[in-house]
């Protein structure tokens, strides 16, 4: 297991491939919040133990 995996950091190559499941737009990685942010959908998807959880039901709304 690499140092990145043990620290819960997602693989940078994987992050380049991921898109928002609702809009298919690119995602921005927020390292501090451990989230993938979809500006277009106004949602932030959590990253848990280095695994992006790309489910709308798990996402946090950026609106309001």
Secondary structure, 3 states (H helix, E strand, C coil): CCHHHHCCCCCHHHHHHCECCCCCCECEEECCCCEEEECCCCEEEEEECCEECCCHHHCEECCC
